[in-house]
Amino acid sequence: MKKVLNLFDFKQKVNYRTEILAGLTVAMTMIPESLSFAILADFPPLVGLYAAFIMGLITAIFGGRPGMVSGGAGATVVVLIALMQSHGLEYVFGAVAIAGIIQILVGLFKLGKFIRLVPQPVMFGFVNGLAVIIFMSQLEQFKIKMNGEYTWLTGTPFLIMAGLTALTIGIILILPKITKAVPASLVAILVVFILVLVFNIDTKQVVDIASVSGSLPPFHIPDIPFTLETLKIILPYGLIMAAVGLTEGLLTLNLVDEITNTKGNSNRECLAQGAANITNGFFFGMGGCPMIAQTLVNLSSGSRARLSGIVAALTILVIILVGAPVIELIPMAALTGVMIMVAFGTFEWASFKALSKMPKHDIFVMLVVTFITIILHNLALAVLIGVIISALVFAWESAKRIRARKYVDEKGVKHYELYGPLFFGSTTAFTSKFDVENDPDEVIIDFAESRIADMSAIDAVNKLTERYLKQGKKIHLKHLSPDCRRLLHNAEKIIQVNIIEDPSYTVMGSSEVS
């Protein structure tokens, strides 16, 4: 019994009332988002609800920490839009399953810690780009399909759609100033729903998009050819979806850690996300990842255990089974208003305040990531490019820090005291510090304030040694740290660097290179 309790992290006393109410609140906020994201990608709405149920339940039970909520998130859905348009829904299911396998591999090999490599400017750009995509996609709801083409609504239909959307946004903005007892987005949907129903207002509803009536998620093997060509099609999307899901998920996990002053398990979260996405691929779900907005709603409702996530997932399933006739009557204007507010809530407005304080290269990285996200709808590629640019900038700045203090002692030996790291980016500056032709017959390079970091640094030392040898001069390496000496020793078979103890200099790490 204790093992079961440990699995569900019910080690502390659980406030069942708080957890159940938090779960119900989260479910009500997840339903409109899941429907809207599914409609955004041209999926059947039921596919979004199945994803919310499957992701929510599996990650609530097995995820990396209590309190975090997963569902059919926009970050991962956006990745699949192009695949849906080019190859259809069955290929999407295949890509979702592939993403799950990749995420499980990341968890098994304990690679979740690498989320720390994503710099803050990259995250600003990522989140801002995602917010713009979500907002722009809502404008599509103001179009109607006529003669096979989408055209903008005009006249009364447009005014009704715009008015109901504005009413939804107004309620979401104003209600929290009055009370926070119930989710503002849920109240907004109910108000607009009742208004349309009572006054029989003619406007677009969920049923006009697709039916959400359904049963338990059916087992379904993706109807795609199991060939290498198919794998070539779905693997890139699976990789991108896995990367985006893990990036958003692990960042959300870190956020919850900070709020609750506890520590989650990133690798366990990777495994749970992977299992949930594989299940989605075979049970008619569009997949997903942790959702920041719903997680914050859950925490603000007082939840600190896994029970709330389980309640939220089961509530969504009940709605699928018996509540479809009501859900289908929800006006699309209400969902559009909710999603517009989600977009505004997702956008990192603090990034504008940081512009005056951020270095120019960080601003450049943020803008590049934002524009790539918006233009290509490829969040993983945007993050990858942002990380690469940030790494190159860091390498460039670090390379400029290497310098040398030079002096000749009473014995006529010239000393070079190095400061700063010696790595691939600083090898050129390192080499330029030495005057091989005019130096005396014996030279000491002191690494007390420096270190040899990589193969490029070893090669630079080796080439410098060869230049001195051609002049008939000796060079000594002094104050090498144990890891530097180990690195040089490991490279002996590749380059001509011999590490020996030098009795002339009784300091640890002295060596002669011949």
C-alpha positions as CSV (number, residue, x, y, z in Angstrom):
1,M,0.0,0.0,0.0
2,K,2.9,2.4,0.8
3,K,4.4,1.8,-2.6
4,V,1.1,2.8,-4.2
5,L,0.9,6.0,-2.1
6,N,4.5,6.8,-3.1
7,L,3.7,6.4,-6.8
8,F,0.9,8.9,-6.5
9,D,2.9,11.2,-4.3
10,F,0.2,11.2,-1.6
11,K,2.8,11.3,1.1
12,Q,1.4,14.5,2.6
13,K,-2.1,15.1,3.8
14,V,-4.4,15.8,0.8
15,N,-7.2,18.3,1.1
16,Y,-9.7,16.4,-1.0
17,R,-12.2,19.2,-1.2
18,T,-9.6,21.7,-2.6
19,E,-8.2,19.1,-5.0
20,I,-11.6,18.1,-6.4
21,L,-12.7,21.8,-6.9
22,A,-9.4,22.6,-8.4
23,G,-9.8,19.7,-10.8
24,L,-13.3,20.8,-11.9
25,T,-12.1,24.3,-12.5
26,V,-9.1,23.1,-14.6
27,A,-11.4,20.9,-16.6
28,M,-13.7,23.8,-17.5
29,T,-10.8,25.9,-18.7
30,M,-9.2,23.0,-20.6
31,I,-12.3,22.1,-22.7
32,P,-12.6,25.4,-24.6
33,E,-8.8,25.5,-25.2
34,S,-8.7,21.8,-26.4
35,L,-11.6,22.5,-28.8
36,S,-10.1,25.7,-30.1
37,F,-6.7,24.2,-30.7
38,A,-8.2,21.2,-32.5
39,I,-10.3,23.4,-34.7
40,L,-7.2,25.6,-35.3
41,A,-5.4,22.6,-36.8
42,D,-8.5,21.5,-38.7
43,F,-8.8,18.4,-36.5
44,P,-12.2,17.0,-35.5
45,P,-12.9,18.7,-32.1
46,L,-13.3,15.3,-30.4
47,V,-9.6,14.6,-31.1
48,G,-8.8,17.6,-29.0
49,L,-11.0,16.4,-26.1
50,Y,-9.5,12.9,-26.2
51,A,-6.0,14.4,-26.1
52,A,-7.0,16.5,-23.0
53,F,-8.3,13.4,-21.2
54,I,-5.5,11.1,-22.1
55,M,-2.6,13.6,-21.5
56,G,-4.3,14.9,-18.4
57,L,-4.9,11.4,-16.8
58,I,-1.5,9.7,-17.6
59,T,0.7,12.7,-16.7
60,A,-1.3,13.4,-13.5
61,I,-0.7,9.9,-12.3
62,F,2.9,9.3,-13.6
63,G,4.2,12.8,-14.3
64,G,7.3,14.5,-12.8
65,R,5.5,16.5,-10.1
66,P,2.0,17.0,-8.5
67,G,0.1,20.1,-9.5
68,M,1.2,20.3,-13.2
69,V,-1.6,19.9,-15.8
70,S,-1.2,18.5,-19.3
71,G,-3.5,18.5,-22.2
72,G,-3.9,19.2,-25.9
73,A,-1.6,22.3,-25.9
74,G,-1.3,24.8,-28.7
75,A,2.5,24.6,-28.7
76,T,2.4,21.0,-30.0
77,V,-0.7,21.4,-32.2
78,V,0.9,24.2,-34.2
79,V,3.7,21.9,-35.1
80,L,1.2,19.4,-36.7
81,I,-0.8,21.8,-38.8
82,A,1.4,21.5,-41.9
83,L,1.3,17.6,-41.7
84,M,-2.4,17.7,-41.3
85,Q,-2.7,19.9,-44.5
86,S,-0.3,17.8,-46.5
87,H,-1.1,14.2,-45.5
88,G,-4.2,14.1,-43.3
89,L,-5.2,13.0,-39.8
90,E,-3.8,9.5,-39.9
91,Y,-0.3,10.7,-40.4
92,V,-0.8,13.1,-37.5
93,F,-1.5,10.1,-35.2
94,G,1.6,8.4,-36.5
95,A,3.7,11.5,-35.8
96,V,2.2,11.9,-32.3
97,A,3.2,8.3,-31.5
98,I,6.7,8.8,-32.8
99,A,7.0,12.0,-30.6
100,G,6.0,9.8,-27.6
101,I,8.7,7.3,-28.3
102,I,11.3,10.0,-28.6
103,Q,10.2,11.6,-25.3
104,I,10.5,8.2,-23.6
105,L,14.0,7.8,-24.9
106,V,14.9,11.3,-23.6
107,G,13.6,10.2,-20.2
108,L,15.3,6.8,-20.2
109,F,18.7,8.4,-21.0
110,K,18.1,11.2,-18.4
111,L,18.4,14.1,-20.9
112,G,15.8,16.3,-19.3
113,K,18.4,18.4,-17.6
114,F,19.5,19.9,-20.9
115,I,16.5,22.2,-20.8
116,R,18.8,24.4,-18.6
117,L,20.7,25.2,-21.9
118,V,17.8,27.3,-23.2
119,P,18.6,31.0,-22.5
120,Q,16.0,33.4,-21.3
121,P,15.9,35.5,-24.5
122,V,15.2,32.3,-26.4
123,M,12.2,31.6,-24.1
124,F,10.9,35.2,-24.5
125,G,11.0,34.8,-28.3
126,F,9.5,31.3,-28.2
127,V,6.6,32.3,-25.9
128,N,5.9,35.6,-27.8
129,G,5.9,33.8,-31.2
130,L,3.5,31.2,-29.9
131,A,1.2,34.0,-28.6
132,V,1.2,35.7,-31.9
133,I,0.4,32.5,-33.7
134,I,-2.5,31.7,-31.4
135,F,-3.9,35.3,-31.8
136,M,-3.6,35.3,-35.6
137,S,-5.3,31.9,-35.9
138,Q,-8.4,33.3,-34.1
139,L,-8.9,35.7,-37.0
140,E,-9.8,32.6,-39.1
141,Q,-13.0,32.3,-37.1
142,F,-14.2,35.5,-38.7
143,K,-14.2,33.8,-42.1
144,I,-16.9,31.6,-43.7
145,K,-16.5,28.9,-46.3
146,M,-18.4,29.7,-49.5
147,N,-18.0,27.8,-52.8
148,G,-14.9,26.0,-51.4
149,E,-13.1,29.3,-50.4
150,Y,-12.9,31.1,-47.1
151,T,-14.1,34.7,-47.2
152,W,-14.4,37.3,-44.4
153,L,-17.7,37.7,-42.7
154,T,-19.5,41.0,-43.5
155,G,-22.5,42.9,-42.3
156,T,-24.6,41.5,-39.5
157,P,-22.9,38.1,-39.1
158,F,-19.6,39.9,-38.6
159,L,-21.0,42.4,-36.1
160,I,-22.6,39.5,-34.1
161,M,-19.3,37.5,-34.1
162,A,-17.3,40.6,-33.1
163,G,-19.8,41.7,-30.5
164,L,-19.9,38.2,-28.8
165,T,-16.1,37.9,-28.9
166,A,-15.8,41.4,-27.3
167,L,-18.3,40.4,-24.6
168,T,-16.3,37.3,-23.8
169,I,-13.1,39.3,-23.5
170,G,-14.8,41.9,-21.4
171,I,-16.1,39.3,-18.9
172,I,-12.7,37.7,-18.7
173,L,-11.1,41.0,-17.9
174,I,-13.6,42.4,-15.5
175,L,-14.8,39.4,-13.5
176,P,-11.5,38.7,-11.7
177,K,-11.7,42.2,-10.2
178,I,-15.1,41.2,-8.6
179,T,-14.5,37.6,-7.7
180,K,-12.0,34.8,-8.3
181,A,-14.2,32.1,-7.0
182,V,-14.9,30.8,-10.5
183,P,-12.8,30.8,-13.6
184,A,-13.6,34.0,-15.6
185,S,-13.2,32.1,-18.9
186,L,-15.9,29.6,-17.8
187,V,-18.3,32.3,-16.8
188,A,-17.7,34.1,-20.1
189,I,-18.5,31.0,-22.1
190,L,-21.7,30.4,-20.0
191,V,-22.9,34.0,-20.4
192,V,-22.4,34.0,-24.1
193,F,-23.9,30.6,-24.5
194,I,-27.1,31.5,-22.5
195,L,-27.3,34.8,-24.4
196,V,-27.2,33.1,-27.8
197,L,-29.6,30.4,-26.6
198,V,-32.2,32.7,-25.0
199,F,-32.3,35.3,-27.8
200,N,-31.9,32.7,-30.6
201,I,-28.9,34.5,-32.1
202,D,-27.7,33.2,-35.4
203,T,-24.0,32.7,-35.1
204,K,-21.4,30.0,-35.7
205,Q,-21.4,27.2,-33.1
206,V,-19.1,24.2,-32.4
207,V,-21.6,21.9,-34.2
208,D,-21.0,24.0,-37.4
209,I,-17.4,22.8,-37.2
210,A,-17.8,19.2,-36.2
211,S,-19.6,16.9,-33.7
212,V,-18.1,16.3,-30.3
213,S,-20.4,13.5,-29.4
214,G,-18.4,10.4,-28.6
215,S,-17.6,7.4,-26.5
216,L,-14.5,6.2,-24.8
217,P,-11.4,6.9,-26.9
218,P,-11.3,4.0,-29.4
219,F,-8.2,1.9,-30.0
220,H,-7.0,2.8,-33.5
221,I,-3.8,1.9,-35.3
222,P,-2.9,4.8,-37.6
223,D,-4.0,3.9,-41.1
224,I,-0.7,4.7,-42.8
225,P,1.8,2.5,-44.8
226,F,4.4,1.1,-42.5
227,T,7.3,1.9,-44.8
228,L,10.5,3.9,-44.7
229,E,8.9,6.6,-46.9
230,T,6.2,7.1,-44.3
231,L,8.8,7.3,-41.5
232,K,10.7,10.0,-43.5
233,I,7.4,12.0,-43.6
234,I,6.4,11.7,-39.9
235,L,9.7,11.5,-38.2
236,P,10.6,15.2,-38.6
237,Y,7.2,16.3,-37.2
238,G,7.6,13.8,-34.4
239,L,11.0,15.1,-33.5
240,I,9.8,18.7,-33.5
241,M,6.7,17.9,-31.5
242,A,8.8,15.9,-28.9
243,A,11.2,18.8,-28.6
244,V,8.5,21.4,-28.3
245,G,6.5,19.4,-25.8
246,L,9.6,18.7,-23.6
247,T,10.7,22.3,-23.8
248,E,7.4,23.7,-22.7
249,G,6.9,20.9,-20.2
250,L,10.2,21.1,-18.5
251,L,10.0,24.9,-18.3
252,T,6.5,24.6,-16.8
253,L,7.9,22.1,-14.3
254,N,10.7,24.6,-13.3
255,L,8.0,27.3,-12.9
256,V,6.0,25.0,-10.6
257,D,9.1,24.2,-8.6
258,E,9.7,27.9,-8.0
259,I,6.0,28.6,-7.0
260,T,5.7,25.7,-4.6
261,N,9.3,25.7,-3.4
262,T,9.6,22.0,-4.1
263,K,11.5,20.0,-6.8
264,G,10.0,17.9,-9.5
265,N,11.6,15.1,-11.5
266,S,12.3,16.2,-15.1
267,N,13.2,12.7,-16.4
268,R,10.0,11.2,-15.0
269,E,8.1,14.0,-16.7
270,C,9.7,13.0,-20.0
271,L,8.6,9.4,-19.5
272,A,5.1,10.4,-18.6
273,Q,4.7,12.7,-21.6
274,G,6.1,10.0,-23.9
275,A,3.6,7.4,-22.6
276,A,0.7,9.8,-22.9
277,N,1.6,10.8,-26.5
278,I,2.0,7.2,-27.6
279,T,-1.4,6.5,-26.1
280,N,-2.8,9.5,-28.0
281,G,-1.4,8.1,-31.3
282,F,-3.3,4.9,-30.8
283,F,-6.4,6.3,-29.2
284,F,-7.5,9.1,-31.5
285,G,-5.9,12.0,-29.7
286,M,-3.9,14.9,-31.1
287,G,-1.2,14.6,-28.3
288,G,0.0,17.5,-26.2
289,C,2.2,18.6,-23.4
290,P,1.9,20.5,-20.0
291,M,-0.1,23.7,-20.2
292,I,1.2,26.7,-18.4
293,A,-2.2,28.5,-18.1
294,Q,-4.1,25.5,-16.7
295,T,-1.2,24.7,-14.4
296,L,-1.3,28.2,-12.9
297,V,-5.1,27.9,-12.6
298,N,-4.6,24.6,-10.7
299,L,-2.0,26.0,-8.3
300,S,-4.0,29.2,-7.7
301,S,-7.0,27.0,-6.8
302,G,-4.9,25.5,-4.0
303,S,-3.9,22.2,-5.5
304,R,-0.6,20.7,-4.5
305,A,-1.3,17.0,-5.2
306,R,-2.0,14.7,-8.2
307,L,-5.7,14.3,-7.4
308,S,-6.8,17.5,-9.1
309,G,-5.2,16.5,-12.4
310,I,-7.0,13.1,-12.2
311,V,-10.3,14.8,-11.4
312,A,-9.9,17.2,-14.3
313,A,-9.2,14.4,-16.8
314,L,-12.1,12.3,-15.7
315,T,-14.4,15.3,-15.8
316,I,-13.5,15.8,-19.5
317,L,-14.3,12.2,-20.2
318,V,-17.7,12.5,-18.6
319,I,-18.5,15.5,-20.7
320,I,-17.4,13.6,-23.8
321,L,-19.7,10.7,-22.9
322,V,-22.9,12.6,-21.8
323,G,-22.3,16.3,-22.3
324,A,-21.8,16.5,-26.1
325,P,-25.2,17.9,-27.0
326,V,-24.5,20.9,-24.8
327,I,-20.9,21.4,-25.8
328,E,-21.9,21.5,-29.5
329,L,-24.1,24.5,-28.9
330,I,-21.2,26.7,-27.6
331,P,-20.8,29.7,-29.8
332,M,-17.5,29.9,-31.6
333,A,-17.3,33.6,-30.6
334,A,-16.9,32.5,-27.0
335,L,-14.1,30.2,-27.7
336,T,-12.4,32.8,-29.9
337,G,-12.6,35.3,-27.1
338,V,-11.1,32.8,-24.7
339,M,-8.2,32.0,-27.1
340,I,-7.5,35.7,-27.7
341,M,-7.1,36.2,-24.0
342,V,-5.0,33.0,-23.8
343,A,-2.7,34.6,-26.5
344,F,-2.5,37.9,-24.5
345,G,-1.8,35.9,-21.3
346,T,0.9,33.8,-23.0
347,F,2.8,36.9,-24.4
348,E,5.7,37.9,-22.2
349,W,4.9,41.6,-21.9
350,A,7.9,41.8,-19.5
351,S,10.1,41.3,-22.5
352,F,9.3,44.9,-23.6
353,K,10.5,46.3,-20.2
354,A,13.6,44.2,-20.5
355,L,14.6,45.6,-23.9
356,S,16.3,48.6,-22.4
357,K,18.3,46.4,-20.0
358,M,19.1,43.5,-22.3
359,P,22.4,43.3,-24.2
360,K,21.9,43.9,-28.0
361,H,22.7,40.3,-28.9
362,D,20.0,39.0,-26.5
363,I,17.5,41.4,-28.1
364,F,18.6,40.0,-31.5
365,V,18.1,36.4,-30.4
366,M,14.7,37.1,-29.0
367,L,13.5,38.8,-32.2
368,V,15.0,36.0,-34.4
369,V,13.2,33.3,-32.4
370,T,10.0,35.2,-32.4
371,F,10.0,35.8,-36.2
372,I,11.0,32.2,-37.0
373,T,8.2,30.9,-34.8
374,I,5.6,33.2,-36.5
375,I,6.8,32.7,-40.1
376,L,7.6,29.0,-40.1
377,H,5.3,27.8,-37.3
378,N,8.3,25.7,-36.2
379,L,8.8,26.2,-32.5
380,A,11.6,23.6,-32.1
381,L,13.6,25.0,-35.0
382,A,13.2,28.5,-33.6
383,V,14.4,27.4,-30.1
384,L,17.3,25.5,-31.7
385,I,18.5,28.5,-33.8
386,G,18.1,30.7,-30.7
387,V,20.3,28.4,-28.6
388,I,22.9,28.2,-31.4
389,I,23.1,32.0,-31.8
390,S,23.3,32.4,-28.0
391,A,26.1,29.8,-27.8
392,L,28.1,31.5,-30.6
393,V,27.7,34.9,-28.9
394,F,28.9,33.4,-25.6
395,A,31.8,31.8,-27.4
396,W,32.7,35.1,-29.1
397,E,32.6,37.0,-25.8
398,S,34.6,34.4,-24.0
399,A,37.2,34.3,-26.7
400,K,37.9,38.0,-26.2
401,R,38.7,37.4,-22.6
402,I,41.9,35.5,-23.1
403,R,45.0,37.6,-22.4
404,A,48.6,37.1,-21.3
405,R,51.0,38.8,-18.9
406,K,54.6,38.5,-20.1
407,Y,57.9,38.9,-18.3
408,V,61.5,37.5,-18.3
409,D,62.9,36.2,-15.0
410,E,66.5,36.5,-13.7
411,K,67.4,33.2,-15.4
412,G,66.4,34.6,-18.8
413,V,63.3,32.4,-19.0
414,K,60.2,34.1,-20.5
415,H,56.9,33.6,-18.7
416,Y,53.4,33.9,-20.3
417,E,50.8,34.0,-17.5
418,L,47.4,33.3,-19.3
419,Y,44.1,34.6,-18.2
420,G,40.8,33.3,-19.6
421,P,39.7,29.9,-21.1
422,L,41.5,28.4,-24.0
423,F,39.0,26.8,-26.3
424,F,38.0,26.7,-30.0
425,G,36.9,30.3,-30.0
426,S,40.1,31.7,-28.4
427,T,42.8,29.7,-30.1
428,T,43.6,32.5,-32.6
429,A,43.9,35.1,-29.9
430,F,46.0,32.7,-27.9
431,T,48.5,32.0,-30.7
432,S,48.9,35.8,-31.4
433,K,50.2,36.4,-27.8
434,F,53.5,34.6,-28.5
435,D,56.6,36.0,-30.1
436,V,58.3,32.7,-31.1
437,E,61.2,34.2,-33.2
438,N,62.3,36.7,-30.5
439,D,61.6,34.7,-27.4
440,P,64.5,33.2,-25.4
441,D,65.5,29.5,-25.6
442,E,63.1,28.6,-22.7
443,V,59.5,29.6,-22.3
444,I,57.0,28.9,-19.6
445,I,53.2,29.1,-20.2
446,D,51.4,29.5,-16.8
447,F,47.8,28.1,-16.8
448,A,47.1,29.1,-13.2
449,E,44.3,31.5,-14.3
450,S,43.4,29.6,-17.5
451,R,42.5,26.1,-18.6
452,I,42.7,23.9,-21.7
453,A,39.0,23.2,-22.5
454,D,38.8,21.2,-25.8
455,M,40.5,19.5,-28.7
456,S,41.0,22.8,-30.5
457,A,42.9,24.1,-27.5
458,I,45.1,21.0,-27.4
459,D,45.8,21.4,-31.2
460,A,46.7,25.1,-30.6
461,V,49.2,24.2,-27.9
462,N,50.6,21.4,-30.1
463,K,51.1,23.8,-33.1
464,L,52.7,26.4,-30.8
465,T,55.1,23.8,-29.5
466,E,56.1,22.8,-33.0
467,R,56.8,26.4,-33.9
468,Y,59.1,26.7,-30.8
469,L,60.8,23.3,-31.6
470,K,61.6,24.5,-35.1
471,Q,63.5,27.4,-33.5
472,G,65.3,25.0,-31.2
473,K,63.5,26.3,-28.1
474,K,61.8,24.5,-25.2
475,I,58.3,25.3,-23.9
476,H,56.9,24.3,-20.5
477,L,53.3,24.1,-19.3
478,K,52.9,25.2,-15.7
479,H,50.0,25.0,-13.2
480,L,47.8,22.7,-15.4
481,S,44.7,21.6,-13.5
482,P,44.2,17.8,-13.2
483,D,41.5,17.8,-15.8
484,C,43.7,19.7,-18.3
485,R,46.5,17.2,-17.8
486,R,44.1,14.4,-18.2
487,L,42.8,15.9,-21.4
488,L,46.3,16.3,-22.8
489,H,47.2,12.8,-21.8
490,N,44.2,11.4,-23.6
491,A,45.2,13.2,-26.8
492,E,48.7,11.8,-26.9
493,K,47.8,9.3,-29.7
494,I,46.3,12.1,-31.8
495,I,48.8,14.9,-31.5
496,Q,52.4,15.1,-30.5
497,V,52.1,16.4,-26.9
498,N,54.0,14.5,-24.3
499,I,53.2,15.1,-20.6
500,I,56.2,14.5,-18.3
501,E,57.1,15.8,-14.8
502,D,59.5,18.7,-14.9
503,P,61.9,18.6,-11.9
504,S,63.1,22.1,-12.7
505,Y,59.7,23.5,-11.6
506,T,58.4,22.1,-8.4
507,V,54.8,23.0,-8.9
508,M,52.0,20.5,-9.4
509,G,51.1,20.2,-13.0
510,S,54.4,21.4,-14.5
511,S,55.2,19.6,-17.7
512,E,57.6,19.7,-20.6
513,V,56.4,19.5,-24.2
514,S,58.9,18.1,-26.6
